[in-house]
Amino acid sequence: MSLDWSCGPLAEGLHCYKSGEYFEAHEHWESVWLNCDEPEKTFLQALIQITAAFHHFQRKNFRGTASLLRAALRRLEPFPAAYGGIEVEGVRQSVRGWLRVLDRGELSMELPVPRIG
């Protein structure tokens, strides 16, 4: 299965993600994830976990944010630097940066969310 981020639920979810509507992005992407085979299934699961993490962050659940980001990073580690139209290495670096900030409790620091798409 090819991941097409230009139309359909992936594009709709990407628009939501970029607009900070993380729960909605999660819902769009999950509709695709349910019908995926590996390795796309694991890849999308990682991206869905990132959206869920930032939904938790918006609700000030920083422990949940960190937990989901760690799970997403574990799933993204085996993928190449670019996969499925996404710059995976940039996403991994951003997630690592967020985890460093969260682990130090420096929650006032503004970091951009990982760039997807």
N, C-alpha and C positions, 0 to 999 in steps of 0.2 A: 504494500500500500504506500502510495506517495502522499506526503503531507502537503496540502495546498492551502497556503495561508492567505490566498488572494480572494477567496470567496467561501461562502457557507459558514458553518459553525466555527471553524478555526479563525476565519477573518473576523467574524462577529466577536469572538472571544478576545482576539488580539486588540480590537478597538476598545472593548471594555477594559482590558488590562491597562492599556495606555491611558485610559481616562480615570484610572484609579478605582474602577468598579470590579474589584477582585472576585467577589462572590459570583457575580454574573459571568465573568470570564471563566471561572471554574465550571459553571454549569454548561456553558457552550462547549468547552473542551472535553468535558466528561462525556457528552453525547457522542463525540467521535471516539474517545478512548474505549468506550464500551464495545465498539465494533472492530477494534484494532487487533492485529496479531503482533507478535514480537518481531523485531525490537522496538517498533513504533509505540507499542503499548507501554513499555517501561519508560520510553522517552517522554511521551505525553503525561504519564503519571508524575514524572519529576516536575514538569512545567505546571501541572495542576497543583502539586504540593507547594510550589512557589506562590501561586495565586492564593491558595489557602493561607499560607504563612503571612502574606501581607494583609489579608482580611483580618487575621488575628492581631497583627500589628496595629491596624486601625482601631481595634477594640481594646488596645493596650494589654493584650495577652502576650507579653514578651517571651515567656517560657514556651508557649505554643508556637510562636514565630520561630524561635531558634530550633525547636524540635523538628518542625516541618522543613526548615531550610537544610538541616543536617540530613534528613531523609532524602530530600531532593538531590543534594550534592552526591550522596552515595549512589543514587541511580544514574546521575549524569557522568560520574567518573569514567565508566568504560567507553563512553562515546568519543568519537574523534572531535577535533577542534571545531568543525562545522558539521552539522547533521540536520537533515530534514528542513533545510532552509533557514536554520538558526545558527548564529555564531555561539556555539556551545562554550567555547573557552572563555569568552567574555561573560557569559552567564555564570560560569563556575567562579571566575574571579570576583564578580560582584557579590555572589552568595558568600564566598569566603570573607570578604570585607564586612558584610553585614554581620556574620557570625563573630568576627573579632570585636566589633562594636557592641553587639548584644552581650557577649561574654564579659566585657569590661564594664557593662552597665552604663555606657555612654549614650544614653537614649536621646539626648538632646541634639546629638550630631545628625545633621541631615545628609543622608546618602541617597543617591538616585536608586530607584528600584532596578533590579537586573533588566537589561534591555533584551526584550524578546521581539523578534521580527523587525 
